[in-house]
C-alpha cells in the first residue's frame, strides 16, 4: 500500500491517503460490494459485534471502500477521522442528532442552503432543538443570539448562493468561549481551497455530491473532525440510525478526490474570468464572487482560502429577465446541483430556496433576479460567449 506523510502536499494526499490494496495488488482501489462480512469463529463474531476486536461487521457501519474514502478526506481536511453518510443533508442531520438533545439550541447563519434552513426550522424544532438565524458577517449578531442553551454554531462559508464569507477563527473562539461547537459546511471550497479545522472549527460537513465527486454522479455526505466527537458521538448514531454511504458511491468519491486539487484550480480560474466579465456587463446589476476586489469580504477570503472557487452569483433586473437568460443558455445545464465538470445555472428564488417564505428570502438577499452559476471545466471563453448571447436577448 502506498503511504503518504504529513509533509506531503494536498495533491499527493488526494492520490494516496486511504489507499487500500488487497492480495490481488490492484492499482485502483477495490470496490467491496457486500452487505455483510464473514467471521472465522463464533468468538470472533462476538468480539467484532461487541467492539472488542477491530474489523468489518456489516456495511451499514463498516465497509473497506467507505473507510478508504473516509481516511482520504480526513487527511485532506486535517482531521483525525471522517464518517461518510448517504447525502450532505444526512451529514448535517447526523451531526445534530448525535451531538444535541431536546432543549439545546443552535445559532446558524441565515445564508445557508434552503433545505438546511427547512431542516433546522421545521424538522429539528419538532424534537426540541431550537435554531436562531443571524447575519453571517455580523459578529455582534452571533454573540447576541447565544444563550446558555446554545451548543452549536453552524454556517457555510462561502455562503449559498451569495458567497458571503465568515471569519472562521473569530467564530471558533466565540463558540468555544460559550462551550459550543463550531460546525462548518465546506462544500463550496473543499479542502483544496479551505481547511476550517485548521482555523478552529470543530467539525466540517461536506456534500460529497458536489465538488468531491466532481461529475454529478452520486449522492453522499461526510463529517470530518476529532476522534472523540466522531467515535464517541457521531459513529454510534450512524451505526444505529443508518444514514449510510453506499460502497459504490464511496468508490466514485474516492476516485473524484484524486483530481480534486486540479479541478478546483480550473473551476476557480474559469469562475474568475466569468465574474470579471459579468461585472462589466450593463445588464448585470451586481456580481457576487469572492475573487472580485469589490466583494465585501474579499480580503478575508484571501486570508483563509487559497483560491476563490467556482460559484458565481449575479443579479439582473427581475424574474422575467432571469428566466429568459436561463432558457437561452446553450452550455449551462438547468439543474439545482453544483460542483460538476459541466457548468450549471440555477434560479435560487424558485428552486433551492423556493420553499422559504418571501421575508426569509429577502433577509438572505435571494432576489427574483438572482442567478447562481456553478462554473465548470469548459473553455471560459465559450462560457462567456454563451452568457453574452443570452444576456443580449434578455433585455
N, C-alpha and C positions, 0 to 999 in steps of 0.2 A: 504494500500500500504506500502510495506517495504521501509524504508528510509535509506540512508547512511549518514555518517557525514564526514566532511573534514579530520578528523584524521584516517579514515578507510583506510586499505591497498588496493592496486590495485586489488588484488584478490576478496576482498569484494565488491569494487566498480563495478567490472566487472559482478558481480552477481545481484546487487541490484539497481544501478543507472538507472534512467529512467523507472523503473518498473511501469507498468500501469495495474490496476486491475479494472475490470468492476463490475457491481452489481451482476454478476454471481460468483464472488470471485474465479476466476480461478487462479491456481498457476503459470502456464506458461502463459506468456503474450499473449493476444488475437491478432488474425490476422484480421485486418479490410480491407477486400477485397471489397471496394466500390469506385466508381469513384466520387461520389458526396455525399453531406450531406444535410439533410432537416433542415428547419428553422421553428420556432414557429409562425412567423408572417412576413408580408412584411417588417415591420420596422426592425426586427432582420436581415433579409436577406440584407437589405440596409446597416445596421451598420456593418455586417461582411464583405461585399464587400468593404466598404469604409475603413476598418481597425479601425473603432471606437470601435468595440467590439471584444474581443478575441474569437477564436473558429474555428472550421473546416468549410471550404468553398468548396474546390474542391481538389481532391487528387493530382493534379499536383503540388500543393504547400502547402497543409495542409492534413496530414493523421496521425492518432494517432500511428500507428505502426512505421511509419518512424520517427515520433517525439521521440518515445521511444528509437530507435537506436541512433538518434542524441544526445539525452541527455546523454545516457550511454557513447558514445565515447567522447563527450565533457568533461565529468567528468574524464575519464581516461587520456585524454591529458592535463588536467588542463586548459581548455579553457572555455570561457563563453558560447559559442554557437557552434553548428555544423550544417552544411547543407549537407544532403545526396543527391547524384547525381546518374545518371544512370551507370556510369563507372568511373574508375580512370582518363581516358583521358578527360571525360566531366567535372570532377572536376578541372583539370588544365585549360581547355578552359573557364569554367565559371569564374574562378578566374581572368584570364587575361582580358576577355571581360568586366567583371564588374568593374575592377579597372583601366584599361588603356584606352587610346584614341589614335587615329591616331597621329603620331609624337612622341609618347612615346617610350622608349627603355627599353630592358631587358638585363641584364648580366646573363648568365646561365652557369652552369658547362658544360663542354664538355662531361663529363661522366654521362650522363643521358640516360634513356631508349630511344631506337632508334626512336620509334614513337613520343616521346616528342620532339626530335630534328626535326623531319619532321613537326610537328605542328608549332613549333616556326619559322622554316626556310621557309617553303613553304606556310602554311595557314595564319598565323598571319601577315606575311610580306605583304600579299595582302591587308590587312586592315591598313597598315601604321605603324605597330608595329615592330620595328627592334630589332633583337637579336644578341648580341655578345657572342661567346662561348669562355670560358677560362679554363685553367687547374685548377681543383677544389682545389688542395692543394697549389696553388701558390697565396698567398695573394696579392703580388705586381701586379700580372696579373689582379686580380679582381679590384684593385684600379685603375690601368691604363685604364681599359675598361669603367669605369664610366664616363658619360658625364652629362651636365646639363639636358639632356632629360631622363636620367635613372630614372625609377620609381620602378623597381623591380629587386631583385637578386633572382635567382631560382636555386635550387640544390636538388639532392638526396644524402643522406649520411646514411649508406654506399652506394657507387655508384653501378650501374648496368652495367656490370657484374663484375668489378674488385675489388669491396668492398673497394674503397678508402674512406677515412674519412676526413670530413672538420671540422674545428674549428668553431662551430656554434656561440659561444659567440663573437668571434672576427669578424665574418662576420656580425652578427647582429649590432654590434657597427659601422662597416663600412657603412652598409646600412643606418642606422639612421643618421649618420653624413652627409649623402648626400640626406636626405629627401626621401629615398626609403624604400620599404617593403622587408623584407626577407621572402621568401616562401620556405618551406622545405617539400620535399616528404619523409615521414617517413615509407614507405611501408616495407622496409627490417627489421626494428627493431620493429615497432609498439610501442604504449605507454608502453607495458610491459617491453621494454628494453631501450627506449629513449623517452624523452619528450622535443622536441625542443622549445615549447613555454616557458618553464621554463629557457631556455638558451638564450632567447632574440628574437626568431623568432616571426614574426607577424602572419603568417598563416601556418598551417600544412595541407598537402594533403595526402589522402590515396586512394589507390586502394583497396577497401574492398573485391574485388575479391580474393585477396591473403590471407594473414595470418588472417585477421579479420574473414573471413568465415572459412578458415582452412581445407575445404574438397573439394574445387574446384566445388561448386555447382551453384553459382550465380554471376552475374556481378553487380558491384556497386562501388561508389566512395564517398568521403567525404571531406569536407573543415571544418577545426576547427580553431577558433580564437576568437578575442574580439567581443563583441556585436555590436559596432559601425560599424566595417568593414562588418560584415556579415549581420546585419539587414538593414543597410542603403545602401549598395552597392551590395553585392552578392545576397541576397534574392530577390530584385526586378528583377534582371536578370533571376534568376531561375523561378520566377513566370511568366514572360513574354515569355522567350525562351523555357522553358520546358524540360531541361535535367534532368528529374525527376527520383528518385529512386522508384522502384515499392514496394508496401507494402509487397508483398510476400518475395522479396529479403531482405527487411529490417528486416523482422521477422527471416529469416535464419541468417543474420548477428548478430542480437540481441542474438540469441542462441549461435552463434560462440564466441561472446565476453565473455560468461560465462566461457569458458575453455581456453581463450587466454593465461593467465599467465602460466598455467601448460604446455600448448602446446609449448610455446616459450622456456620454460626451457628444455624440451625434445629435441626440434629442435636444440637448442644450444649445448646440451651435445653430441648429435649424430654427429653434424657437426664438433665439436672439435675433436672427435675421428677419423672421416674420414679425416679431414685436416692433422692431425698429421701423419696418416698412409701414405697418398699421399706424404707428404713432404719427406718421407724416401724411396720412390719408385724410382728405377733407370730410369724408362721410363718417369717419370714426370719431366719436366724441371723447372716448377715454380708453386707454390701454392699461391692463393690469399685468405686469410682468416684473418679477423681482430684479431682473437683469438691467432694466432701464434706470438710468440715474434719477428719473422723475418719480420712481416708486417711493412711497413714504418710508419704507424700511429697507431701502437698497443697501445702505451702509451696514445694517445689522445682518442682512443676508450675506454680504461679502465676508463678514467675520465668522459666521457659524456654518456656512456652506462652502463647498469647494467650487460649485458652479450653480446655475440658476434653474436648471430643469427644463422640461418640455411642455409645461402648461402655460398657455397664454389666454387670457380672457380680455374681451374688448366690448365696447358698447356702441350701438348705433341708435338712431332716434327712437324707435318703438318696435313693438312686436311684429308689425307688418313688414318692416324693413328687415328685421332679423330673420323671420321665416322665409322671406324671399331669397335672402342670401343663402340660407341653409339649403333650400330647394334647388339652387342653381350652381352649387359647388360640384365639381367633377371628381376631384381626388379625395375629398374629405367624406368619410362614411358618417351617416347619421345614426349614431348609437350612443348609449349612455356610458360605455366603458371608456377607459383611458389607459395610456401606457403601452399601446400597441405599436408595432412597426408601421402600420398604416395610420395616416392622420385621421382624426375624428373631430366632428363638430357636434356640440350639444347646446340646446337652449334650456338652461337650468330652470327657469321660472315655470316651465310646463313639463319638465321631466324629473330630474334628480331632486329638485326642490319643490315640485308641484303639489305635494301633499301638505306642505306648510301653509299656514294662513298668510294672507296678504301682509298684515303687520309684521309677521315673522320674517317674510322675505324682504320687506322694506328695511327692517333693522339690520339684516345681513348685507344689504346692498345688492340683492339679486333683483335687478330691474327687468322689465319686459324687453328691453333692447340689449340685454347682456347675452353674449355668446362665449362658450368655452371651447378652446381648441386644444386638443392633445396632438401636438406637432410630432409627426412620425419621422421615419428614416428616409423619406424620399428626397429628391433633389430640392433644396429650399427655393431655388428659382422657379421650379414648376409649381410649388405650393403658392408662392407669391403671385404668380401669373393667374392661378385659379381664383384666388381671393380677389384679384384685380377685376377680372371679368364679372364675377358675381356681384361685387360692390358697385360696379358701373351700372348694372341693370337694376339695382335695388333702390335707387334714389327716387 
